[in-house]
Amino acid sequence: MRIITILLCLVASLAYGQQQSGEDRSVEQVGEDRSVEQPCEGRTIERSTMLGIGSTEILDTYLSQEKYRGTEVRFVSHTISKRPQSRWSRLILHQGFIAWADTRSGNGGEMEGIYNFQYGYLYNWHLCQKRLHIAAGAAADATLGVLYNTHGGNNPAQAKLQFAITPTASADYIFTIGSLPLKASYEVGIPLMGFMFSPNYGQSYYEIFNRGNYDHNVVFTHPVNAPSLRQMLAIDATFGRTTLRIGYLGDIRQSKVNNIKAHTYTHAFVLGFTRKFSVHNL
């Protein structure tokens, strides 16, 4: 309960900061229960700011044959913007997370820090008198980070650098319980193709960058050698002008390239706020 309280306070501070930074623009708050008629040059924006905490399992055979299990803390900024007369919407997603993990024996741990950015476009359908909203499209998906093994050794760290085209789909449904407006939403992304950086098993970073011994260290990725899936299921509850979001985030990242097997499995509880507003070009 104390963790949830801390998360809520942190997210409230972030949401307040975003609201203050937006006061210099021409912004109109939008309610869930009415449509917005804006000039063609304006945009309707829905931004969710969340913090998550959950369990993670990490394996990278470049560093160790052991599986490490621990805790991950994640920040998520999810923004959908759309022009009133268009069926296309723009997705911008920022994620930053830190994980601490250990083996069962406790003889050495791993720390992982990752930043992920996605930018894409989705085509939208409105059904059931606009209560059901479905969108599908694709996003450019870039990941940068590092995995560090505290046990030491000749190769104590592994760089994480990956880019992919990720087909993305989402669905949300607006309903009420009593007088409480609610929205259930689900979003999923499956990387289709791209590339990633990876040393070969036993190849040191000194060989690659100091001696220039390149050995197929940039690898083409696809669902066979890097099957991955990212999904989020959430409920938005609106209390007056405040919309609270609570949900589940699952992030399955896997790869088997250059004789190195790696995966990170994360299941996290997320808590945050959603803000919907319109922006007019001045």
N, C-alpha and C positions, 0 to 999 in steps of 0.2 A: 504493500500500500504506500510505503514511503517513497519507493521508486516511481510509482505512478504520479504521486504528488509533485515530485521534483521535475519529472518530464513535463507535466502540465504547466508548471511555473515557467520553465525554460521556453516552451513553445509560445506561451502567452507573451513573454518578453520579445521573442522574435516577431510575432504577429504585430505587436504594438509598434516595433521599430519599422516594419514594412509600411504600416499605415501612416506613420509620421513622415516617412520619406516620400510618400505619394501625394502629400498635401500640396506640393508645388505645381502639380498638374491639374488639368480640368478633369475631375473624377466624379462619377455619379454612382452611389451605392445601388445595387440591384437586388431585389427580393426574389426568393424562390417561387413565389406564387403569381408572378406577373411577367409578361413578355416585355422586352425593351425595344423601343423603336428609336434607333440612332441614325445619324447621317452615315452615308456610305463610307466616309473617311474614318469613322470611329470603330472601336473594337470593344467587344464584351470579353472580359477576362475573368477566369476562375482560377484562383491560386490557393493551393493547399501547402501548408508548412507543417512538417511533422518531425517528430523524434521517435526513434524506435530502439528497442532493446530486445535481444533474443539470444538463442543458442546458435552456435556455428560449429562446423566440422571442417578442418583444413587438412589437405594432403598435397604434398608436392615432393615427388621422389627425387628431384634435383637436390633437395636439402636433406630429406630424411624419408625412410620407408614407413615411418610411423604416422598414424592418424592423430591429429590434435583436436581436442574438443574444448570449447570455452564459450565466451560471451562476446557479443558484438553490439556496439552502439552506433546508430546510423542517423544522419540528418537527411531529410528528403524535402526538396522544393519541387512541386509539380504544378505546372502552369498550362492551361488551355486557353487560347485566345481565338476569337472568331469575329469576322465581320458580319453584320446583320443580314446582308443579302447573299451571303455565300454559304455553300454546303461544306466548304473546307475549313478545317480548324488547324491551328498550329500547336504542336506539343513541344514544351521545353521542360526537361527534367534534369535536376542536379541532385546527385547523391554523394555523400561523403561518409565513410564508415571506418571504424577502428575496431579490431578484434584482438582479444587475448586468448590464447588456447594452450593447453598442456596435454601431456600424455597421461595415461592411467597411473603410471609409475611415478610421475612427477619429476623425472630426471632431466627436464629441459622443456622450454616452451617456445611458442612462436607468436610473433606480433605481426599483424597485417594492417596496412593503411591503404585505402583505395578511394579514388575520386572517379565518378562516372558521370558523363554528360551525354544527353540525348536530345536531338533536334529533329522533328519530323512533322509530317502533315497527314491528317486523317480526313476521310470522307464520312459525312454524317447522314444518318437516317433518323427521323422522328416518327414514332409509331404510338398507337394507343392514345390518341388525343394528346400527343407530345409528352406523355408520362414515361414512355420507354424511348431511350436514346441509345443508338448503336453507332459505333464509329470504327473504321478500319483504314489502315494505311501502313506507312513504314517510317523508320527513323534512322538517322545516322547515329551510331552508338560508339562512343570512345571511352576507354578505360585506361587509367594510369595509376600506378601504385607500386608498393614494394612489400615483400614478405621477408621477415627476418627471423632466423632461428637462433635463439639465445644459447643453444648448446655449443655453438662455435663450429670449428672445422674449417677446411680449406675454402668452402663456398658457403658462407653464412647467410647470404641474402639472395633473393630472386626478384628481378624486376618484373612488373606486370604492365605490359603495354599491348593494347588490343584495339582494333577497330572493326566494326561490323555494320552491315545493313540489317536492321531488325524489323521484320513485319510485326505490327502492333494492332491489337483490337481491344475495344472497350465496350461496356454496356452499363447503363445505369437506369434505375427505375425510381420515380418519385411517388411517394405514398404518404399517408398520414396514419398515426395511431392516436385516436382522440383528436385533440387540437394540435398535436406535435408534428410539424413537417419533417419528413425523413427522406433520405435518398440512399439507396443501396447501389454500390458501384463495384465493378470488377474490371481489371485491366491486365492484359497478358502480352508479353513480348518474347519472341523466339528468334535469336540471331540466325540469319540465313547464310550469309557469306561475308568474308572479310579477311583480315590477316592479323597475326600476332607475332611478337618477338619471343624467341625461346632459344636458349643455348642448347647444345646437345648434351646428353647425359655424360658427365665427367669433364665437360669443356668449361674452362674458367672464363670469367669476364676479362681477366688479364689477357688471355689469348685472343679474345675477340677485339678488344678496343686498343690494346697496346701493341700487339703483334700483327693485328689485322688478319687473323686467321678466321675468315668468314666461312661458315659451314652450314648453309641453308638455315640461317638464324631468323629469317623472316618467312613465316609459314602461312600458306593459304588455309583458311579455316572454313568449315562447313558443318552441317549437323552430324556427319559421321565421325570426324576427329575432334569436334568441339560441341557436343550437344548441350545446350543450355536453355534455361527457361526462367523468366522473371514474372512474377504475378503479385497483384495486390487486391485484396477484398476489403471493402470499407463500408461503413455506415456514417452518413452525415446527419446530425440532428441540429435543427435550428431553434435557438432560444432567443426570440426577439431579433436583434441584429447580429447575433453571434452564432456561428455555425461550428460545432464541435465535430471532429472526425476521429473515429476509432476503427482499427482494423488489423488485418494480418498481412504481412509481407513475406513472400517466399522468393529466394534468390538461389537458383541452382546453376553454378558455373563449373564446367568440366572441360578438360582437354587431354588429348593423348597424342603428343607430337614430339619428334626428335628423341624417342625412347624415354620420354618423361611423362608420367601420369600425374595429373593435378586436378583437384576439385575443391570447391568451397560450397558447402550446403548451409544456408542460413534460413532460419524461421524466426520471425520477429513480430512482436506486438508494437503497433504504431499508434501514436496519439498526437493530435494536432488540431489546427484550425483551418477552415476554408473561408476565403473571402471572395465575393463576386462583385465586380464593379465594371463600369464602362469608362473608357478613355477617349476623349475627343482630341483630334489634332487641332492645335491652335494656329 
